[in-house]
Amino acid sequence: MSDLGNKEIFAKNLNYYMTLNHKDRNDISRDLDLPYTTVTSWCKAEFYPRIDKIEALANYFEIRKSDLVEEKIDKNIQGMEKKSEGSAVVLIYGSIPAGTPMECIEDIVDTEEIPIDMLKGGKQYFGLRVKGNSMFPEYLDNDNLIILKQNDCESGDDCIVMVNGSDGTFKRVIKNENGIILQPLNPEYQPIIYTNEQIEQLPVRIIGKVVELRRKK
């Protein structure tokens, strides 16, 4: 594997374990007596650490060195990590980047646990934090959403929708014979309407349906 690939894998794993343990770059820098710029370069896949630094990080997180340098996250459960026999961890992303949220590992802001039974049938999940109040009052700013990855939905489902391959939105999807309506729940916001032609041309595509809402006090 190329050095670039090694750096990217390490950065992905480091960011994952930092989020899982509620640590940020300042914490790592302070606790391991490392320059902040060095930790940042690892998190951004700019540099690959020496073996002694990898060992120090592994001891810090109480994991194996291989957990940091190998591509451990199951590709069949993108955005997730099995925590035990009874549960799995879903990564919560802070925004919808270009492409699917699972591709933006640096944007992880939180984690949530789900029962392992939810993975039956090869189901895949990712998480997203609500921003704004267009889905108020049912969804509030900073709520965490557990989202089932799928490319279609029933009319009336609350979904994550990508437009133009880069613009993402969270709305209630209303289907009709002419196209779809992305309906906000807050009456202060206007619905977004796409014709069947626009759905194909832009394109407009569903990437997941909300199955759970997690709200912290």
C-alpha positions in Angstrom: 0.0 0.0 0.0 1.3 3.5 -0.8 2.4 5.9 1.9 -0.6 8.1 1.1 -2.9 5.2 1.7 -1.2 4.5 5.0 -1.6 8.1 6.2 -5.3 8.1 5.2 -6.0 4.9 7.0 -4.2 6.1 10.1 -6.0 9.4 10.1 -9.3 7.7 9.7 -8.7 5.4 12.6 -7.2 8.1 14.8 -10.2 10.4 14.2 -12.5 7.5 14.9 -10.9 6.6 18.3 -10.6 10.3 19.3 -14.4 10.6 18.7 -15.2 7.3 20.4 -13.3 8.4 23.5 -14.5 12.1 23.4 -11.0 13.4 22.9 -9.9 16.3 20.6 -6.5 17.4 19.3 -5.9 19.6 22.3 -6.4 16.6 24.6 -4.0 14.4 22.7 -1.4 17.1 22.5 -1.6 17.8 26.2 -1.9 14.3 27.5 0.9 12.8 25.4 3.1 15.9 25.4 3.0 16.3 21.6 3.0 19.5 19.5 -0.6 20.4 18.5 0.6 20.8 14.9 1.9 17.3 14.9 -1.4 15.8 16.1 -3.2 17.9 13.5 -1.0 16.7 10.7 -1.8 13.1 11.7 -5.6 13.8 11.8 -5.4 15.4 8.3 -3.4 12.5 6.8 -0.5 14.9 6.1 2.1 12.8 8.0 2.5 9.3 9.2 3.8 8.9 12.8 6.8 7.0 14.0 6.2 3.6 15.5 6.9 4.9 19.1 4.1 7.5 18.6 1.7 4.9 17.3 2.4 2.7 20.4 1.9 5.7 22.7 -1.5 6.4 21.0 -2.5 2.8 21.2 -1.7 2.7 24.9 -3.6 6.0 25.4 -6.8 4.6 23.8 -6.2 1.1 25.3 -6.2 -0.5 21.9 -3.8 -2.5 19.7 -1.3 -0.7 17.4 -3.0 -2.6 14.5 -6.3 -0.8 15.3 -4.6 2.4 14.3 -2.7 1.4 11.2 -5.0 -1.2 9.6 -8.3 -0.6 7.9 -10.4 -2.0 10.7 -13.8 -0.5 10.1 -16.0 -3.1 8.3 -16.7 -1.8 4.8 -20.1 -3.6 4.9 -21.1 -1.4 7.9 -19.9 2.0 6.8 -19.9 4.6 9.5 -20.2 2.0 12.3 -18.0 -0.1 14.6 -19.2 -3.1 16.6 -18.8 -2.4 20.3 -19.9 -5.7 21.8 -22.0 -8.7 21.0 -25.1 -6.7 21.8 -24.5 -3.3 20.4 -22.8 -1.3 17.6 -21.6 2.3 17.5 -23.0 4.7 14.9 -20.8 7.7 14.0 -22.7 11.0 14.0 -21.6 13.5 11.3 -21.9 17.2 11.7 -22.9 18.0 8.1 -23.7 16.4 4.8 -20.6 16.7 2.6 -20.3 16.0 -1.1 -21.0 12.3 -1.7 -22.2 10.2 1.2 -21.6 11.2 4.8 -19.5 8.2 5.5 -16.7 9.6 3.3 -16.1 12.6 5.6 -14.4 11.0 8.6 -13.1 14.4 9.9 -16.6 15.6 10.3 -17.5 13.2 13.1 -19.0 15.1 16.1 -20.5 12.3 18.3 -21.4 8.6 18.5 -24.6 6.7 19.4 -25.1 3.0 20.2 -27.7 0.9 18.6 -28.8 -2.8 19.2 -26.8 -5.2 17.1 -30.1 -6.7 15.9 -30.7 -3.6 13.8 -27.9 -4.8 11.5 -29.8 -7.9 10.5 -30.2 -8.4 6.8 -27.1 -6.4 6.0 -28.6 -3.0 7.0 -26.2 -0.1 7.2 -26.6 3.1 9.3 -25.0 6.4 9.7 -25.7 9.4 12.0 -26.3 13.1 11.4 -26.7 16.0 13.7 -29.6 18.3 13.0 -28.6 21.9 12.1 -31.2 24.7 12.0 -34.9 24.6 12.7 -36.5 23.8 9.3 -37.8 20.5 10.8 -39.1 22.1 14.1 -41.0 21.2 16.2 -40.4 17.4 15.7 -36.7 17.8 15.3 -34.6 20.3 17.2 -31.2 21.9 16.5 -28.4 19.5 17.7 -30.6 16.4 17.8 -28.8 13.3 16.7 -30.4 11.2 13.9 -29.9 7.5 13.3 -30.3 7.0 9.6 -30.9 3.8 7.7 -28.8 3.9 4.5 -31.2 3.4 1.5 -31.8 5.0 -1.9 -35.6 5.1 -1.9 -38.4 5.7 0.6 -42.1 5.8 1.1 -44.0 9.0 0.7 -44.1 10.7 4.1 -40.7 9.4 5.3 -38.1 11.8 6.8 -35.0 11.5 4.7 -31.6 12.8 3.9 -31.6 13.9 0.3 -28.7 14.9 -2.0 -29.1 17.4 -4.8 -26.5 18.0 -7.5 -24.3 15.4 -5.8 -23.1 18.0 -3.3 -26.0 19.8 -1.6 -27.7 17.9 1.2 -30.9 18.5 3.0 -33.0 16.8 5.7 -36.7 17.0 4.9 -40.0 15.0 4.8 -40.3 13.5 1.3 -43.7 13.7 -0.3 -44.1 11.8 -3.6 -46.6 12.3 -6.3 -46.9 11.5 -10.0 -45.1 14.7 -11.1 -42.0 14.3 -8.8 -41.3 14.9 -5.1 -41.8 17.6 -2.5 -39.1 18.1 0.2 -41.4 19.4 2.9 -40.0 21.2 6.0 -42.1 20.8 9.2 -41.6 24.4 10.2 -44.3 26.5 8.5 -41.8 29.4 8.3 -39.9 27.5 5.5 -41.1 26.8 2.0 -41.3 23.4 0.5 -38.8 22.5 -2.3 -40.4 20.9 -5.4 -38.6 18.8 -8.0 -40.1 17.4 -11.1 -39.4 13.9 -12.4 -37.1 15.5 -15.0 -35.2 17.5 -12.4 -34.8 14.3 -10.3 -33.0 12.6 -13.2 -31.0 15.6 -14.5 -29.7 17.3 -11.3 -29.8 14.5 -9.9 -31.9 14.3 -6.7 -31.3 11.2 -4.7 -32.3 9.8 -1.3 -29.3 8.4 0.7 -31.1 7.5 3.9 -34.2 7.4 6.0 -34.4 8.6 9.7 -35.3 5.6 11.9 -34.4 7.1 15.4 -34.1 10.5 17.1 -31.6 10.8 19.9 -31.9 14.0 22.1 -29.6 14.9 24.9 -30.7 16.9 27.9 
